[in-house]
Amino acid sequence: MEQTHKHKHEYETIYHPSPASKARAMGIEAAEIRRCRTCRQEMTFVFVGNEWFPLFEDQSFEEQGVLLA
């Protein structure tokens, strides 16, 4: 049985990849790889229209509060 630990993810930026030209053409202005200080989970965030969004769906991201660094 998989155990999940409920906590607020406290992401810190660990890497800033440059978006490819195709990604920029879709409106992605920037990207960041962030890691939670507590559980070490990594998440990719993209900057679109003056706002940061997680690139992939994460159930725990939606169910819990998230602190962004």
C-alpha positions, 0 to 999 in steps of 0.5 A: 500500500502506498503511503502519502505524507500530507504537507505543504510543498515548499518548492525551491527552484533548482534549474532554469531550462530555456524553453525551446522555440516551439514552446515559446511559440505556444506562449511559454515564456520561461520554465523552472524545475522546482523541488520540495524541501520536505519530500524532495518531489520535483515539479516543472513549472511554466510561466504563461501570461504573467503566471506560473503553472505546474506543467504536469497534473499532480493530485497532491498539488491540487489537494494541498496548499503549495508555497512557491519559492 
